[in-house]
Amino acid sequence: MRAEGLATAVECDNNKVLLPLPPPTKRTDSPLRSAVPNFSRPSLAKKLNLEMPVVETQPAKKQKHQVSMPAMRNPCRAANVRRWDGSTRTYSDWDGLRRDDELWFPNGDCLVHFYSKGHSRRGPSLRVPFDSLKQAQCAPLFDLCLANLISEPNTDSRVRSCRSNLSGSSSAYFSSPNGAKYELYIPCPEDTPREEAFAYHLTTRNFFAWMFGKPLVGSRLGKSLVDLLERMTLFRDDEVDNVQDFTTYLEASGYLDFGNCPDYALSTLSFAEHFRLRDLWIDAFAHCVGMNENLCLSPEFPAISRVTKALITRAYLEMDLHIGRASRGITNFLEDDLSTSYLGLAEGARTHLDRFRSFLHSYYVNKFGYWPPQQGSAFPKSLYLSMYYEFSKLYSYLADTENVDIIQKAASGGICVLQNVEAFDGRHKYDPLPYQLPLLPEYQSPEKRSQPQKGLRARRISYRSSKKDPKVDAQAALAGATNYGDPSLISCPLVQEYAQFERELSLSPEEKVSIADARKVRWLLIYGVVQMLISVTRAPPEVRDTEGPSYPLCCLTAGTPPWAFSSGSALTSPAESPKASSSSSLEHSDEPEEPESRPQSHISIHPDCETDNYFANIPFNRRANTDPTCCTYRPYIIHQKESPPPKTL
């Protein structure tokens, strides 16, 4: 019944009692109900287009016996394994440990399992020819695998059968319907954690990749190289040279092509430092110095030791300062090195030196369109190489390469070329070039002939020769004092322009200087520029690829490697390298020279060729020492000039 004042019947002691109902309330009169909707009703919330409120609750306490999450079923993805292709210099994700298609040869007769026999049902991961294992001299590998088989029950007959197969028998170890004759089980050591066991199997796979010339896999290339060489030492005979075989594999696979590839350079640097391979370390170190600004972007950089990182930074700063000084000297053609502070020249010779600089400046303006390069911009390596090619040709065009007495050439009077050249090399710590003196024209101007000589010759010469122009004689003397017989030198554009410059100079001389002294002045500038270009273009002798990279490789290697010149390397020494003589001016010996090992040069600093015994104290050599291991320069020793003996009456 629905009416006002109605009562509800309640049974109480078997009697019905009517209780009054509360007065009815209107829903529209309650503002609280209209303002706070009932969000527990999804239909109402959806109708009002409202979001369900989020109720914050305290997190539940962790149970004591909480079930842990299962490990990833694919460890390759967890370890971020990559395949490093040295031929294309690329890498890609790799997931082929269960079965590697690159090492699954259809004609292979040996199945390789990465577990002990009976411990897994995964099946083989590799299929390789069994003869290749014999040729690789892997007897210790078979012994280790046989030890694992011996530990299983009832395997004596199988072990004997495997040993007979290794000795050359034709009986099969395990016959299978797919054509395989042998099964090789290579498990990881016992009680090995999951991550280490996975890395162990990757190294085992890389061992077979080395055997068949396939790319390596791993999370880091440097660690993969170290682990692989250690595994080769474990799996191969003691008589083989694992370092040489492994280095040959790295070079054939492209892993030693460091040019513009920080990953390969850093990984090889870490590998060479681990095994103390000096030549390989310096090769990778030079490339790391040249690519110093990009090393931090490589995943191999964190694995480099702090000492090696400091050596790379120091060598990079030294190389940058050296290139900056050499660039300034090459740009202004040795204005500072051949200034009055280092080279004393007469006014005519100094004027001629400036004229020769103007000639070189005009030549490079016509060649490049401008000179010098913009201030603040780095010289490209191609510019250095181009200038080195031309100046080296010009140096060979004027060098005195004949086997003549150097004392007689040096004592020809005028400017002493030998003393100034040696001072320049000693100041910059350069090794001397093979030829230190130029070819000099044999010509004497008529003004320097004495009057009695003129009269005597005038009586003997004919009328035709008396009308011969002296300028033509000077031009012929200059042209004759060159190595014009070499076609490779004449084809150089700078040599051709220089020959034209000397012809014009002989026809219209502007400075009061002899043609011989003018040749000496020009030689000093050419010699110095060639030395500076060598210092910025030549790499250490251990570097194999010097032309491919676009960055400089002229770093100093003094104080390296970090293990202080250990002799434990199995690679070739610098003295046996065919390129040992190419960059001897870059590294200087830190060992003190014994007083008795080399006689010291006692040179009196006087005007050019003033005394008779000036050249008596100089141990002249026709050719400079080009041995890269001998980089110690003899210091100049100033001594008192000996007084001449008293004259006897």
Secondary structure in CASP SS format (residue, H / E / C, confidence):
PFRMAT SS
TARGET T0000
AUTHOR 0000-0000-0000
METHOD secondary structure of the structure
MODEL  1
M C 1.00
R C 1.00
A C 1.00
E C 1.00
G C 1.00
L C 1.00
A E 1.00
T E 1.00
A E 1.00
V E 1.00
E E 1.00
C E 1.00
D C 1.00
N C 1.00
N E 1.00
K E 1.00
V E 1.00
L E 1.00
L E 1.00
P E 1.00
L C 1.00
P C 1.00
P C 1.00
P C 1.00
T C 1.00
K C 1.00
R H 1.00
T H 1.00
D H 1.00
S C 1.00
P H 1.00
L H 1.00
R H 1.00
S H 1.00
A H 1.00
V C 1.00
P C 1.00
N C 1.00
F C 1.00
S C 1.00
R C 1.00
P H 1.00
S H 1.00
L H 1.00
A H 1.00
K H 1.00
K H 1.00
L C 1.00
N C 1.00
L C 1.00
E C 1.00
M C 1.00
P C 1.00
V C 1.00
V C 1.00
E C 1.00
T C 1.00
Q C 1.00
P C 1.00
A C 1.00
K C 1.00
K C 1.00
Q C 1.00
K C 1.00
H C 1.00
Q C 1.00
V C 1.00
S C 1.00
M C 1.00
P C 1.00
A C 1.00
M C 1.00
R C 1.00
N C 1.00
P H 1.00
C H 1.00
R H 1.00
A H 1.00
A H 1.00
N C 1.00
V C 1.00
R E 1.00
R E 1.00
W E 1.00
D E 1.00
G C 1.00
S C 1.00
T C 1.00
R C 1.00
T E 1.00
Y E 1.00
S E 1.00
D E 1.00
W C 1.00
D C 1.00
G C 1.00
L C 1.00
R C 1.00
R C 1.00
D C 1.00
D C 1.00
E C 1.00
L C 1.00
W E 1.00
F C 1.00
P C 1.00
N C 1.00
G C 1.00
D C 1.00
C E 1.00
L E 1.00
V E 1.00
H E 1.00
F C 1.00
Y C 1.00
S C 1.00
K C 1.00
G C 1.00
H C 1.00
S C 1.00
R C 1.00
R C 1.00
G C 1.00
P C 1.00
S C 1.00
L E 1.00
R E 1.00
V E 1.00
P C 1.00
F H 1.00
D H 1.00
S H 1.00
L H 1.00
K H 1.00
Q H 1.00
A C 1.00
Q C 1.00
C C 1.00
A H 1.00
P H 1.00
L H 1.00
F H 1.00
D H 1.00
L H 1.00
C H 1.00
L H 1.00
A H 1.00
N H 1.00
L H 1.00
I H 1.00
S C 1.00
E C 1.00
P C 1.00
N C 1.00
T C 1.00
D H 1.00
S H 1.00
R H 1.00
V H 1.00
R H 1.00
S H 1.00
C H 1.00
R H 1.00
S H 1.00
N H 1.00
L H 1.00
S C 1.00
G C 1.00
S C 1.00
S C 1.00
S C 1.00
A C 1.00
Y C 1.00
F C 1.00
S C 1.00
S C 1.00
P C 1.00
N C 1.00
G C 1.00
A C 1.00
K C 1.00
Y E 1.00
E E 1.00
L E 1.00
Y E 1.00
I C 1.00
P C 1.00
C C 1.00
P C 1.00
E C 1.00
D C 1.00
T C 1.00
P C 1.00
R H 1.00
E H 1.00
E H 1.00
A H 1.00
F H 1.00
A H 1.00
Y H 1.00
H H 1.00
L H 1.00
T H 1.00
T H 1.00
R H 1.00
N H 1.00
F H 1.00
F H 1.00
A H 1.00
W H 1.00
M H 1.00
F H 1.00
G C 1.00
K C 1.00
P C 1.00
L E 1.00
V E 1.00
G E 1.00
S C 1.00
R C 1.00
L H 1.00
G H 1.00
K H 1.00
S H 1.00
L H 1.00
V H 1.00
D H 1.00
L H 1.00
L H 1.00
E H 1.00
R H 1.00
M H 1.00
T H 1.00
L H 1.00
F H 1.00
R C 1.00
D C 1.00
D C 1.00
E C 1.00
V C 1.00
D C 1.00
N H 1.00
V H 1.00
Q H 1.00
D H 1.00
F H 1.00
T H 1.00
T H 1.00
Y H 1.00
L H 1.00
E H 1.00
A H 1.00
S H 1.00
G C 1.00
Y C 1.00
L C 1.00
D C 1.00
F C 1.00
G C 1.00
N C 1.00
C C 1.00
P H 1.00
D H 1.00
Y H 1.00
A H 1.00
L H 1.00
S H 1.00
T H 1.00
L H 1.00
S H 1.00
F H 1.00
A H 1.00
E H 1.00
H H 1.00
F H 1.00
R C 1.00
L C 1.00
R H 1.00
D H 1.00
L H 1.00
W H 1.00
I H 1.00
D H 1.00
A H 1.00
F H 1.00
A H 1.00
H H 1.00
C H 1.00
V H 1.00
G H 1.00
M C 1.00
N H 1.00
E H 1.00
N H 1.00
L H 1.00
C H 1.00
L H 1.00
S C 1.00
P C 1.00
E C 1.00
F H 1.00
P H 1.00
A H 1.00
I C 1.00
S C 1.00
R H 1.00
V H 1.00
T H 1.00
K H 1.00
A H 1.00
L H 1.00
I H 1.00
T H 1.00
R H 1.00
A H 1.00
Y H 1.00
L H 1.00
E H 1.00
M H 1.00
D H 1.00
L H 1.00
H H 1.00
I H 1.00
G H 1.00
R H 1.00
A H 1.00
S H 1.00
R H 1.00
G H 1.00
I H 1.00
T H 1.00
N C 1.00
F C 1.00
L C 1.00
E C 1.00
D C 1.00
D C 1.00
L C 1.00
S C 1.00
T C 1.00
S C 1.00
Y C 1.00
L C 1.00
G C 1.00
L C 1.00
A C 1.00
E H 1.00
G H 1.00
A H 1.00
R H 1.00
T H 1.00
H H 1.00
L H 1.00
D H 1.00
R H 1.00
F H 1.00
R H 1.00
S H 1.00
F H 1.00
L H 1.00
H H 1.00
S H 1.00
Y H 1.00
Y H 1.00
V H 1.00
N H 1.00
K H 1.00
F H 1.00
G C 1.00
Y C 1.00
W C 1.00
P C 1.00
P C 1.00
Q C 1.00
Q C 1.00
G C 1.00
S C 1.00
A C 1.00
F C 1.00
P C 1.00
K H 1.00
S H 1.00
L H 1.00
Y H 1.00
L H 1.00
S H 1.00
M H 1.00
Y H 1.00
Y H 1.00
E H 1.00
F H 1.00
S H 1.00
K H 1.00
L H 1.00
Y H 1.00
S H 1.00
Y H 1.00
L H 1.00
A E 1.00
D C 1.00
T C 1.00
E C 1.00
N C 1.00
V C 1.00
D C 1.00
I H 1.00
I H 1.00
Q H 1.00
K H 1.00
A H 1.00
A C 1.00
S C 1.00
G C 1.00
G C 1.00
I C 1.00
C C 1.00
V H 1.00
L H 1.00
Q H 1.00
N H 1.00
V H 1.00
E H 1.00
A H 1.00
F H 1.00
D H 1.00
G H 1.00
R H 1.00
H H 1.00
K C 1.00
Y C 1.00
D C 1.00
P C 1.00
L C 1.00
P C 1.00
Y C 1.00
Q C 1.00
L C 1.00
P E 1.00
L C 1.00
L C 1.00
P C 1.00
E C 1.00
Y C 1.00
Q C 1.00
S C 1.00
P H 1.00
E H 1.00
K H 1.00
R C 1.00
S C 1.00
Q H 1.00
P H 1.00
Q H 1.00
K H 1.00
G H 1.00
L H 1.00
R H 1.00
A H 1.00
R H 1.00
R H 1.00
I C 1.00
S C 1.00
Y H 1.00
R H 1.00
S H 1.00
S H 1.00
K C 1.00
K C 1.00
D C 1.00
P H 1.00
K H 1.00
V H 1.00
D H 1.00
A H 1.00
Q H 1.00
A H 1.00
A H 1.00
L H 1.00
A H 1.00
G H 1.00
A C 1.00
T C 1.00
N C 1.00
Y C 1.00
G C 1.00
D C 1.00
P H 1.00
S H 1.00
L H 1.00
I H 1.00
S C 1.00
C C 1.00
P H 1.00
L H 1.00
V H 1.00
Q H 1.00
E H 1.00
Y H 1.00
A H 1.00
Q H 1.00
F H 1.00
E H 1.00
R H 1.00
E H 1.00
L H 1.00
S H 1.00
L H 1.00
S C 1.00
P C 1.00
E C 1.00
E C 1.00
K C 1.00
V C 1.00
S C 1.00
I H 1.00
A H 1.00
D H 1.00
A H 1.00
R H 1.00
K H 1.00
V H 1.00
R H 1.00
W H 1.00
L H 1.00
L H 1.00
I H 1.00
Y H 1.00
G H 1.00
V H 1.00
V H 1.00
Q H 1.00
M H 1.00
L H 1.00
I H 1.00
S H 1.00
V H 1.00
T H 1.00
R C 1.00
A C 1.00
P C 1.00
P C 1.00
E C 1.00
V C 1.00
R C 1.00
D C 1.00
T C 1.00
E C 1.00
G C 1.00
P C 1.00
S C 1.00
Y C 1.00
P C 1.00
L C 1.00
C C 1.00
C C 1.00
L C 1.00
T C 1.00
A C 1.00
G C 1.00
T C 1.00
P C 1.00
P C 1.00
W C 1.00
A C 1.00
F C 1.00
S C 1.00
S C 1.00
G C 1.00
S C 1.00
A C 1.00
L C 1.00
T C 1.00
S C 1.00
P H 1.00
A H 1.00
E H 1.00
S C 1.00
P C 1.00
K C 1.00
A C 1.00
S C 1.00
S C 1.00
S C 1.00
S C 1.00
S C 1.00
L C 1.00
E C 1.00
H C 1.00
S C 1.00
D C 1.00
E C 1.00
P C 1.00
E C 1.00
E C 1.00
P C 1.00
E C 1.00
S C 1.00
R C 1.00
P C 1.00
Q C 1.00
S C 1.00
H E 1.00
I C 1.00
S C 1.00
I C 1.00
H C 1.00
P C 1.00
D C 1.00
C C 1.00
E C 1.00
T C 1.00
D C 1.00
N C 1.00
Y C 1.00
F H 1.00
A H 1.00
N H 1.00
I C 1.00
P C 1.00
F C 1.00
N C 1.00
R C 1.00
R C 1.00
A C 1.00
N C 1.00
T C 1.00
D C 1.00
P C 1.00
T C 1.00
C C 1.00
C C 1.00
T C 1.00
Y C 1.00
R C 1.00
P C 1.00
Y C 1.00
I E 1.00
I C 1.00
H C 1.00
Q C 1.00
K C 1.00
E C 1.00
S C 1.00
P C 1.00
P C 1.00
P C 1.00
K C 1.00
T C 1.00
L C 1.00
END
